[in-house]
Amino acid sequence: MAEKPGFDRRALLKGGLTVTAVGALTALPIGTASAAPIARRAANGTVAAPPQMFGTSDWGARPPSGAIVVENHKPTYIVVHHTADPGNSEDYSKEHAFEISRVIQNAHMDGNGWVDSGQQFTNSRGGFITEGRHRSIEILNGGTQHVQGANVGNHNSEVIGIENEGIYVDVDVPPALWTSLVQLVAYMASQYGVAPANIKGHRDFNATECPGTVLYGRLPELRQAVGGALGVEVREATEWPLLKPGQTGQKVLAAQHLLREQGARNVPTDGVFGPSTADAVESLSAARGLEKHSCTATMRSEERGFLGADLLPLITPAVAPGTNTEAARAAGVLANAAGVRTASLGTLNTQAWKELLSA
């Protein structure tokens, strides 16, 4: 087992920005399979140097079973995942990083029937970055296209994804992983001109625990670190919440009214996310043709009935609070919980629903 890297998370904070943001601007070597990068400048002229990245040939990848699709445009979003399986290993070695890359590729090719690893990059707990899907380093270094992966349902043509080794539902990421994550995301954002607000978690697209509550909670910090590294303004966006079986409260009650508005009349309005509420979410998701989530973590986790960013926009209609509909009752519940006068809301649009549900 490799020695645990000697970082102190408290030392990462300095003057409101993480030291890792500065580290992202430090040039590092690239793995043997990497092509020479073309450095892209942020709006203020700052260039993020490429971190060390190990290519598919470095870790002994299998050849892809089919053609690698290269999108002839830049990605809109950078998406952060956690792998969940094989858990939070204390082997921080490069050899272990290479091993998990092989394990993930085998699972994706043999278990899912995909042509290659689903994610474009993997980031180990020891801070080693490996190429996931073939050609991802080459195309990232070019800065004008991106390799299409398979890690965000219904959005794979828009995103570039990073699988972070481990499960971060109730524990924090190792400092080495955090440092390399900041460096990689800063480089991606610099190459593609992605605004920090478009650095997202998997759950911002699909109803999934991924990238874990703790790592998801650190995404504002990640955006600030990347913005600081590139010298660009960071604007936080409101996101849809994630509601899960077992939860209780006013948001669950509002969701139950919204599900009933869609015809799920057997759903109670008791504010308890029980089996009938989960069943209604599953039925509606299938009826709306929502793609099942496609990242390593969601292959290993039980996430049946989760209600989040994929279905919520489809069940939050334009509605005026106070009218005699289930959707209006949902709006009233949320307005009361937020201490807002219902009469002041006017007709709710998608953004208003998102803000009420996230309050």
N, C-alpha and C positions, 0 to 999 in steps of 0.2 A: 504494500500500500504506500502510495506516495506521501510525502510530507505535505501537510496542509500549508498553503501559502500564507505568509506572515503579513497579513493586512489587518488594520484596525479600522472598522467602519466609522468610528468617531473622527478619525483623521481624514475622512473623505469630505468633510464639510468645512468649508472655508469661505467666509464672506457671502454666504447665501447661495454659492454655487458649489457643486461637487468638484473636488480636485480631479475626478475622472474626466470632467469636461475639458480641462486643460490637457489632460493626458491624451485625449482624442486627437489633439493637434500634433502629437509627437510621432514622427515617422517611425514605423516598425517594419521589419522584414516580412515578406509574403512567402507563403509555402511554395514548394518547388513546382507545383502545378499551375501557379498563378501567372497570368499574362501581365505585362507591364501596364499599370493603370494610367488613365488620362485624368489628371486632377481637375475637378470642376470647382468653380468658385461660387460661394454664396453671394447674396446680393451685396454685401459689404466688402467683398473681395477676399474673405477668409476661405482657406482651403483646409478641409479635414484630411489628414493623411490616412492612408489605408492601414488598418491593423494587420497583424500577422494572421494569415488565413491559410489553412492547409487544404489542398485540393483533393479531389476524389482519388487520384492516383497515390497520394500520400498515405491514405488510410485503407487502401486496398479495396475500393468499391468494385462491385460487380458492374459490368457494362449495362446500360439501360436496355430494356427489352423492346423499346420502340423509339420513335423519334422524340427528341426534346423540342417542345414548342417554345419559340422565342417570340414574345409579343413585340411588335414593332412600335412600341411607345414606352414611355417611362411609367413606373407604377405610381399610383395615386397615394397609396398608404404603405407604411412599414408596420408589420404586425408582430407582436410579441406573444409567444406561446411558452408553456412549460410542458415537459415531456411526461410528467407524472411517473411513469414507469421508466427505469427501474428504481425509482425512489431517490433519496438523498444520499448518494454514495459519498464516502469519505476518501475515495481514491481520486486524487486530484491530478493524476499523471496524464501526460500526453497520450500514452498508450491506452489508458482507459477512455479518453475522448475518442480515439480512433475505434475502439471496440464498440462504444455506444452508437457511433455512426453506422457501423456494420449491422448492429442489431436492429436499428431503426430501418435501414434500407431493406433488410430481409423481411421485416414485418410488413412494410409497405408494398413490397413487390410480391411476396408469397402469400400474405394474409389479405391484402386489399386488391391485388391484381393490378397494381399501378406499374408504370414503366420504370419508375425509379423512386428514390426518396421523395416524399411529398413536400418537404420544406426546402427552401433554397440554402439555408445555413443552420448549423447546429452550434450551440455555445455550451461548453462543458462547465461543470462546477469548479474546475481548475482554471477556467478562463481561456481554454483553447477553442478557437473558432475553426470549424471544419465546413467545407462545402458539402451541401446535401445533394440536391439535384445537379447532375452533370451540367457543366458550362456556366454555372451561376457566378463564379468568380470572374471568368472572362467577360461575361455580358455586363456584370456590375461595373467592372473596370472601364468598359466602354462608355457607360453613362447615358446612353440614349435608348436602350431597349431593356427588357427584363425577361428572365426565364419564367415561364408559367409553371407554378407549382400546384400542389393539391393540399392546401392547409386551411382554407377558409371557404366554407360552403357558399356557393353562388357568387363569389367575389374573386376567384382565383386569377382572373385576367387583370385585376386592379391592384394586386398586393404582392409584396415580397415579405416572406415570413422567416422568423428566427425561432427555432426550438431551443429553449433553455433547459438543460438537463436538471431534473428534479421536480418536486411537487411543492408548491408554495401557497397552499391553502391557509396554513397557520404558522409557518416559519419563514424567515427571511432568506434571501439568496446569499451565497458566499460573496465576500468582497471581490474576489478575483473574477467571478462571473459578472458581477455588476460592472467592474471596470471594463472588461472586454465588451460587454453589451453596449455601454456608452460609446466606446470607440467604434464599434461596428455600425451602430445606428447613426452616429454622427457622419461617418463616411458615406453611408447610403444616402442620408439626407443631403449631403454636399454634392454627391454625384448626380442625384436625380432632382434636386431642387424641391425636396419634400418639406413642407412647413412642419415645424414641431407639433402643431395641432393635429397633424395627420399621422402621428405615431400612436398606434392604437393597440389595444389588447384584443385577443380573439373574441372575447365576449362582447365587444362593441359591434360585432357582425352577426354572431350566432349565439343562441342561448346555451352557453357552456360555462363551466367553472374556470376554464383556461383563460388566462395564465395563472390562476390561483389568486385568492383574495389579497394576499400580502403583496405579491409582485404587481398585481393590477393596481393596488393602492399606491405603489411607487412610480407609476407611469407619469404623473405630473412632475415628479423629481427628475425622471429621465428626460422629459421634454425640456425642462429648465436647463439640464446639463447640456443637452444637444444645442439648444438655443444659445447658451453661453459660449459653447465651443465655436459656433458659427457666427456669433455676433448678430443674431436675428431676434426679433421680438417673439415672445411666446404668448399665444392666446389660447386659453383652455376652452374646449367645447363641452357643451352639455351632452351626456350620453344616456341612452336608455338604461334603466336598472335591470338587474337580474333577480328574478323571483323564483324561489325553489320550494319544492314540497317540504312541509314541516314549518315553514315560516308563517307568521301571523301578523296582523296589523292592518292599517288603513290602506296601504298600497295593495295588499292581497285582496281586501274587500273591493277596492276599485277594479282590480283585475277581474274579479268574479262578475261584477256588473258588466264589464266589457265582453266577457265570454258569453254571458247570457244575451247580450245585444246581438251576438253572432249566431244565436239559435241554440246555444247549449243551456237549455232551460232546467236541466237537472243539477246544475251547479248551484250550491247554496250561497247565501250572502251572509256568511258568518265570520269572514276575515281569517279563516283557517285554510291554509293551502293543503287540502287533503286529497285523497285518491280521486274523487270525482272531478276536482279542479284539474289535477294532473291529466286525467283521461281526456278532458275537454281540450286541453292544450295540445295533446298528442293528436287528437282527431282533427283539430283545426289546422295544425301544421301539415298533416298529410293531405288534407283537402286543398290547402293552398300550394301544395307542391314544393314545400321547403326542403332543400337538400340536407341530408344528414351531415353533421359536422365532420370535418376531415383533417384532424391533426392527431399527433401521436397520443396526446393526453386523452382526447375524447374516445379513442379506441379502447382505453383501459378503465374508463370511469362510467359509473351508472348515472346518467343525466336525464333519465326519462321524466318528461313533464316540465322541464325547465322552461320558463317564460322570459324572453328577453328581446334582444335587438332585432331578431329576424321576424318574429310574429307581432310584437307590440305595434310597429308602424302600420300593420295591416288591420288592426282591430280598434284603432283610435280614430273614429270618424270626426269630421267637422260637426260640431254640435254646440248649441247654446245652452249653458247650464240653466236649470229651472224648468226645462221642458220635460214632458212625461215620457222619457225613454231611459233605458238601462244605461246608455252612454252618458246621459245627462246626470244620472244618479252617481255614476263613477266620478264625473267632474266635480260634483258637489262634495263627495267624500274627500277628494284630494284638496279641494279649496279649503274646506273646514280644517283639515289636518295642517295645512300650511298657514292658517290664520288669514286667509284672503277672502274678501267679500265676494260671494258668487256673482252678484250682479255686476261687479267690476270686470269680470273676465271677458265678456263678449263671446263671440263664437270662437271656439277653440280650433286651432289648426295643429298640424303635426308637431311643430316646435313647442307650442304651448303645452300640449300633452306631455312631451318629453320633459319639459321643465317642471311640470307639476308632479310627474311620477318620480323625478329625481330629487325633489326637494327634501 
